[in-house]
Amino acid sequence: MRSAHDDGQSCRRLIPMPANTIVSVTCIPMRLPFHHWSPAPLFAGRPRDKLDSALVRLETQDGTVAWGESYCVEPTALVAIFGTLIAPLAVGRDADDAALLPGMQRTLHNLGRSGPVVHALAGLDIALWDLRAKRAGVPLYELLGGKRRDRVRVYASLLQYYGDAERLDAVTTQALGEGYTEIKLHERTSDALAAVRRATGAGVPIMVDTNCAWLPDEAHDAIAAMREHDPFWIEEPLWPPEDDHALKQLKQLCRVPLAVGENAASTYALKQMIANHSVDYVQPSVIKLGLSAAWDIARHCVDTPVVCAPQVAFFGPGYLASLHLIAAQQADVALERLYVELAHVPYGKRVPIQNGFVQVPDTPGLGADPESELAEGRYAS
């Protein structure tokens, strides 16, 4: 004979979970083989021939599936973070609970205010936005206040350190021939910028990402040497990247626009740069900080001289989230597209780049789900 306590447990087990209860959060590594018409660059001493990020698959009780993306350098580490930290804190919770993500951020804050745990939360955040838009039956940009533009310019972002003028000329000419009208380099020398400027001619915006190349007392002379080749901006010129005071001093000295943000330590650091007018462009990465943070930063830029230019160097749901953000925000900026030849092009048929532009999708959510090759983990290793 069952006790009253047992009967109570049985009754509770029979109560169905609400439709919007999160039942699973899964991390799926996405390692896309690529070629960039040059010898493979080195990362941590090894040739880099794959571009790594991670899909985040979220499912609710009623079977709705939503997608996010997290920045990922080491897939096994991120999978472990999702399995041991993110999923246990998210599963069983109401996906509409406004306290869900902030509560997880506070619970996990002692593991760092930047880095893999924060990147994992960013992927969950994107998935939650995708879920909300799908359940509302609207494109994601509607949840950001509506779109201000139907299509967004895309710039060709050349992978780092070609280190050869002929290769730079050839790849730049190829990108221009495909319809791109803006180029970004990952180089550190005026010679590299000069080579690309010769290929583009005057008037074509050329951004230069130096990946935190210089200490504060080194940057001015290096940027001064580039000035004659008319860089559109110098991106992440300083180490450490969140040194707000040094950035403001450099901006005043160098007379070339500065862009910073992908690697700044936190949303707070970017807001400080906006408040102090330390840079000309801030570049929140949705796969590192989350879409909620990036949207907050974009709104902080309104009525300031600082422009929000979201940074996205990868190809999954974070790319689409950045597209919706740029479509909805006040500033009209271009969307980054790492210019490489991929073994598989995510959303290549459903959200294609045509003549240097991408149309903002009008279907519910992000506008497209990852193809089966990605969702099933065929590019996980």
TORVEXBA-924530 format. One record per residue (C-alpha): residue in three letters; x, y, z; residue number from 1. Coordinates in steps of 0.001 Angstrom, whole numbers, m for minus. Layout:
N
 residu       u       v       w num
    ALA       X       Y       Z NUM
...
REM end
This chain:
381
 residu       u       v       w num
    MET       0       0       0   1
    ARG    1350    3433   m1005   2
    SER    1956    6032    1646   3
    ALA     504    9520    1372   4
    HIS    4028   10738     616   5
    ASP    4310    8308   m2316   6
    ASP     901    9361   m3665   7
    GLY    1998   12982   m3600   8
    GLN    5139   12185   m5566   9
    SER    3139   10218   m8125  10
    CYS     724   13090   m8612  11
    ARG    3557   15548   m9103  12
    ARG    5132   13280  m11717  13
    LEU    1857   13284  m13673  14
    ILE    1721   17094  m13890  15
    PRO    2964   17984  m17389  16
    MET    5777   20466  m17753  17
    PRO    4836   23762  m19436  18
    ALA    5461   23838  m23172  19
    ASN    8302   26344  m22866  20
    THR   10289   24367  m20311  21
    ILE   13839   23706  m21473  22
    VAL   14387   19955  m21780  23
    SER   17852   19908  m23358  24
    VAL   20825   22134  m24152  25
    THR   23491   20520  m26312  26
    CYS   26847   21708  m27629  27
    ILE   27808   20482  m31110  28
    PRO   31348   21367  m32233  29
    MET   31512   22847  m35727  30
    ARG   34961   22481  m37297  31
    LEU   34803   23678  m40888  32
    PRO   37796   22813  m43097  33
    PHE   38921   25817  m45114  34
    HIS   41472   27004  m47615  35
    HIS   42561   30628  m48038  36
    TRP   44737   30406  m51157  37
    SER   47921   30495  m49104  38
    PRO   49852   28195  m46725  39
    ALA   47861   27421  m43589  40
    PRO   48516   29931  m40786  41
    LEU   49890   28634  m37516  42
    PHE   47926   28643  m34264  43
    ALA   49653   27439  m31085  44
    GLY   52428   26099  m33292  45
    ARG   50162   23975  m35490  46
    PRO   48798   24641  m38982  47
    ARG   45265   25967  m38750  48
    ASP   43096   24383  m41445  49
    LYS   39713   24368  m39681  50
    LEU   37579   27210  m38341  51
    ASP   36138   26222  m34981  52
    SER   32970   27353  m33271  53
    ALA   30154   25420  m31618  54
    LEU   26461   25111  m32300  55
    VAL   24133   25316  m29319  56
    ARG   20940   23296  m29698  57
    LEU   18119   24139  m27280  58
    GLU   14845   22183  m27155  59
    THR   11704   22874  m25154  60
    GLN    9007   20542  m23857  61
    ASP    6738   21084  m26868  62
    GLY    9509   20064  m29287  63
    THR   10531   23541  m30444  64
    VAL   14234   23605  m31345  65
    ALA   16311   26784  m31338  66
    TRP   19938   27421  m32185  67
    GLY   22832   29505  m30919  68
    GLU   26580   29613  m31434  69
    SER   29544   29919  m29081  70
    TYR   33094   30936  m29820  71
    CYS   35230   27844  m29471  72
    VAL   38952   27210  m29724  73
    GLU   39032   23818  m28008  74
    PRO   35831   21810  m28688  75
    THR   36309   19222  m25932  76
    ALA   36532   21972  m23316  77
    LEU   33324   23667  m24466  78
    VAL   31408   20374  m24652  79
    ALA   32447   19711  m21047  80
    ILE   31323   23186  m19958  81
    PHE   27884   22638  m21463  82
    GLY   27565   19168  m19986  83
    THR   28678   20033  m16458  84
    LEU   27619   23669  m16031  85
    ILE   25251   25088  m18648  86
    ALA   22773   22258  m19188  87
    PRO   22300   21440  m15466  88
    LEU   21483   25082  m14733  89
    ALA   19172   25545  m17753  90
    VAL   17232   22270  m18084  91
    GLY   13888   22386  m16315  92
    ARG   13722   26170  m16395  93
    ASP   11170   28319  m18208  94
    ALA   12851   29662  m21345  95
    ASP   10851   32891  m20964  96
    ASP   12125   33537  m17455  97
    ALA   13911   36898  m17684  98
    ALA   16049   35888  m14698  99
    LEU   17381   32713  m16341 100
    LEU   20462   34037  m18117 101
    PRO   21385   36774  m15594 102
    GLY   21062   34224  m12817 103
    MET   23366   31787  m14611 104
    GLN   25874   34567  m15232 105
    ARG   25968   35399  m11531 106
    THR   26136   31758  m10479 107
    LEU   29113   31114  m12771 108
    HIS   30879   34464  m12398 109
    ASN   33711   33051  m10291 110
    LEU   34813   31030  m13340 111
    GLY   35663   34257  m15138 112
    ARG   34059   37335  m16656 113
    SER   35462   36403  m20065 114
    GLY   36540   33153  m21662 115
    PRO   34904   29787  m22446 116
    VAL   32158   29856  m19800 117
    VAL   31051   33324  m20921 118
    HIS   31237   32153  m24552 119
    ALA   29015   29191  m23676 120
    LEU   26453   31501  m22064 121
    ALA   26587   33693  m25188 122
    GLY   25578   30717  m27328 123
    LEU   22702   29921  m24986 124
    ASP   21609   33556  m25142 125
    ILE   21435   33496  m28957 126
    ALA   19386   30282  m28821 127
    LEU   16953   31886  m26374 128
    TRP   16446   34815  m28774 129
    ASP   15892   32383  m31665 130
    LEU   13368   30495  m29531 131
    ARG   11438   33620  m28536 132
    ALA   11211   34809  m32134 133
    LYS   10123   31385  m33392 134
    ARG    7431   31097  m30752 135
    ALA    6217   34600  m31617 136
    GLY    6246   33699  m35320 137
    VAL    8384   36711  m36242 138
    PRO   11892   37330  m37602 139
    LEU   14378   38031  m34843 140
    TYR   14802   41668  m35874 141
    GLU   11202   42324  m34801 142
    LEU   12197   41593  m31190 143
    LEU   14946   44208  m31599 144
    GLY   12484   46901  m32559 145
    GLY   12073   46128  m36260 146
    LYS   14440   46320  m39195 147
    ARG   15775   49598  m40548 148
    ARG   17224   48009  m43713 149
    ASP   16266   45055  m45902 150
    ARG   19822   44081  m46813 151
    VAL   23237   44562  m45258 152
    ARG   26618   45200  m46868 153
    VAL   29196   42497  m46309 154
    TYR   32939   43023  m46231 155
    ALA   35535   40439  m47185 156
    SER   37714   39749  m44151 157
    LEU   41008   38234  m45298 158
    LEU   42530   35675  m42975 159
    GLN   45647   36782  m41174 160
    TYR   49190   37129  m42267 161
    TYR   49456   36417  m45971 162
    GLY   52759   38260  m45653 163
    ASP   53190   38397  m49414 164
    ALA   52200   41309  m51675 165
    GLU   51379   39106  m54673 166
    ARG   49053   36876  m52657 167
    LEU   47374   39884  m51072 168
    ASP   46859   41424  m54503 169
    ALA   45421   38193  m55932 170
    VAL   43021   37510  m53055 171
    THR   41880   41147  m52885 172
    THR   41251   41226  m56633 173
    GLN   39309   37965  m56355 174
    ALA   37094   39357  m53576 175
    LEU   36406   42563  m55504 176
    GLY   35508   40468  m58544 177
    GLU   32883   38648  m56467 178
    GLY   31161   41929  m55632 179
    TYR   32665   42872  m52285 180
    THR   33229   46601  m51965 181
    GLU   35033   46632  m48598 182
    ILE   38094   44667  m47454 183
    LYS   39569   43853  m44055 184
    LEU   43142   42738  m43485 185
    HIS   44611   40843  m40575 186
    GLU   48072   42306  m41051 187
    ARG   50466   44512  m39091 188
    THR   52584   46354  m41657 189
    SER   52162   49384  m43857 190
    ASP   53588   47314  m46743 191
    ALA   50651   44891  m46527 192
    LEU   48156   47754  m46478 193
    ALA   49952   49397  m49407 194
    ALA   49677   46195  m51451 195
    VAL   45942   45976  m50907 196
    ARG   45460   49672  m51581 197
    ARG   47192   49220  m54945 198
    ALA   44761   46380  m55720 199
    THR   41623   48283  m54675 200
    GLY   42457   51782  m55836 201
    ALA   41236   54835  m53973 202
    GLY   37860   54974  m52266 203
    VAL   37481   51332  m51235 204
    PRO   37299   51013  m47424 205
    ILE   40155   48885  m46052 206
    MET   40000   47938  m42389 207
    VAL   43186   46682  m40703 208
    ASP   42853   44234  m37786 209
    THR   46180   43907  m35990 210
    ASN   44944   41440  m33327 211
    CYS   46273   43426  m30352 212
    ALA   49684   43846  m31991 213
    TRP   51304   46631  m30004 214
    LEU   51975   47939  m26549 215
    PRO   50793   51533  m26057 216
    ASP   54217   53075  m26714 217
    GLU   54634   51109  m29962 218
    ALA   51320   51729  m31693 219
    HIS   51561   55353  m32791 220
    ASP   54562   54959  m35115 221
    ALA   53174   51770  m36661 222
    ILE   49822   53423  m37395 223
    ALA   51479   56609  m38659 224
    ALA   53248   54523  m41308 225
    MET   49856   53239  m42521 226
    ARG   48135   56610  m42672 227
    GLU   49143   57465  m46247 228
    HIS   47303   54358  m47465 229
    ASP   44013   55569  m45973 230
    PRO   42904   52780  m43609 231
    PHE   39204   52938  m42806 232
    TRP   39965   51878  m39249 233
    ILE   42715   50195  m37247 234
    GLU   41208   47345  m35276 235
    GLU   42453   46190  m31884 236
    PRO   45781   48023  m32020 237
    LEU   46704   47596  m28346 238
    TRP   47489   44983  m25769 239
    PRO   45635   44686  m23472 240
    PRO   42551   45317  m25635 241
    GLU   40434   46880  m22861 242
    ASP   42959   49557  m21859 243
    ASP   40468   52402  m22164 244
    HIS   42900   55149  m21125 245
    ALA   45634   54097  m23572 246
    LEU   43116   53751  m26408 247
    LYS   41814   57268  m25869 248
    GLN   45344   58660  m25899 249
    LEU   46174   56742  m29087 250
    LYS   42997   57955  m30778 251
    GLN   43920   61569  m30040 252
    LEU   47458   61093  m31382 253
    CYS   47100   58914  m34460 254
    ARG   44214   60608  m36310 255
    VAL   43026   57266  m37722 256
    PRO   39712   55754  m36564 257
    LEU   40082   52957  m34022 258
    ALA   37832   49913  m33635 259
    VAL   37855   47663  m30556 260
    GLY   35608   45153  m28885 261
    GLU   35835   41545  m29969 262
    ASN   38322   40748  m27217 263
    ALA   37454   43370  m24615 264
    ALA   36979   41624  m21305 265
    SER   33304   42445  m20709 266
    THR   30227   44415  m21673 267
    TYR   31197   46880  m18966 268
    ALA   34563   47533  m20653 269
    LEU   32837   48360  m23938 270
    LYS   30357   50675  m22252 271
    GLN   33261   52524  m20653 272
    MET   34818   53034  m24089 273
    ILE   31520   54412  m25385 274
    ALA   31064   56716  m22405 275
    ASN   34631   58032  m22689 276
    HIS   34640   58224  m26506 277
    SER   37870   56234  m26399 278
    VAL   37387   54642  m29832 279
    ASP   35390   55315  m32980 280
    TYR   33839   51852  m33361 281
    VAL   32920   49226  m30778 282
    GLN   32676   45626  m31978 283
    PRO   30743   43318  m29662 284
    SER   30911   39665  m30677 285
    VAL   27589   37915  m30157 286
    ILE   29296   34514  m29877 287
    LYS   31522   35812  m27065 288
    LEU   29229   38226  m25179 289
    GLY   25772   37191  m26389 290
    LEU   23112   38971  m28438 291
    SER   21550   40578  m25350 292
    ALA   24834   42283  m24496 293
    ALA   25529   43299  m28097 294
    TRP   22066   44848  m28440 295
    ASP   22567   46710  m25169 296
    ILE   25894   48052  m26458 297
    ALA   24315   49142  m29762 298
    ARG   21696   51136  m27861 299
    HIS   24389   52739  m25710 300
    CYS   25998   54076  m28888 301
    VAL   22910   56050  m29904 302
    ASP   23481   59820  m29684 303
    THR   27234   59334  m29215 304
    PRO   30078   59635  m31750 305
    VAL   30845   55926  m31253 306
    VAL   29436   53483  m33818 307
    CYS   28462   49898  m33022 308
    ALA   29940   47573  m35675 309
    PRO   29261   44016  m34448 310
    GLN   32129   41610  m35095 311
    VAL   31524   38097  m36392 312
    ALA   34259   36009  m37960 313
    PHE   32375   32710  m38022 314
    PHE   29501   31253  m39997 315
    GLY   26775   29766  m37800 316
    PRO   23801   31161  m35850 317
    GLY   26011   33971  m34522 318
    TYR   26445   35212  m38078 319
    LEU   22658   35384  m38516 320
    ALA   22196   37005  m35095 321
    SER   24704   39703  m36089 322
    LEU   22834   40203  m39359 323
    HIS   19558   40831  m37508 324
    LEU   21307   43139  m35055 325
    ILE   22793   45268  m37848 326
    ALA   19451   45306  m39651 327
    ALA   17738   46655  m36521 328
    GLN   20311   49007  m35007 329
    GLN   20514   52692  m35800 330
    ALA   23988   52692  m37398 331
    ASP   24297   51337  m40934 332
    VAL   27485   49234  m40910 333
    ALA   28818   46291  m42884 334
    LEU   28787   42672  m41719 335
    GLU   32069   40779  m41528 336
    ARG   32557   37671  m43661 337
    LEU   35785   35757  m43249 338
    TYR   36932   35379  m46847 339
    VAL   37937   31733  m47200 340
    GLU   36882   28699  m49197 341
    LEU   34872   26442  m46880 342
    ALA   34263   22716  m47186 343
    HIS   30649   23511  m46276 344
    VAL   29050   26969  m46386 345
    PRO   26432   27310  m43620 346
    TYR   23178   28860  m44919 347
    GLY   24805   29189  m48346 348
    LYS   21532   28532  m50158 349
    ARG   19040   30084  m47737 350
    VAL   20921   33255  m46759 351
    PRO   23412   33762  m49602 352
    ILE   25798   36656  m50109 353
    GLN   25187   38244  m53497 354
    ASN   27275   41056  m54961 355
    GLY   28550   42152  m51566 356
    PHE   25144   42175  m49830 357
    VAL   23062   39736  m47814 358
    GLN   19281   39943  m47612 359
    VAL   17848   39968  m44098 360
    PRO   15680   36821  m43758 361
    ASP   12005   37333  m42946 362
    THR   11188   33842  m41657 363
    PRO   10644   33325  m37903 364
    GLY   13644   33250  m35615 365
    LEU   17144   33656  m36976 366
    GLY   15822   32891  m40446 367
    ALA   17424   29490  m40983 368
    ASP   18426   26433  m38974 369
    PRO   21816   24755  m39434 370
    GLU   21918   22230  m42258 371
    SER   21776   18542  m41310 372
    GLU   25519   18150  m41939 373
    LEU   26144   20604  m39093 374
    ALA   23216   19766  m36807 375
    GLU   24156   16067  m36849 376
    GLY   27778   16821  m36022 377
    ARG   29385   15629  m39258 378
    TYR   31860   18502  m38954 379
    ALA   32529   17965  m35270 380
    SER   36121   16779  m35628 381
REM end
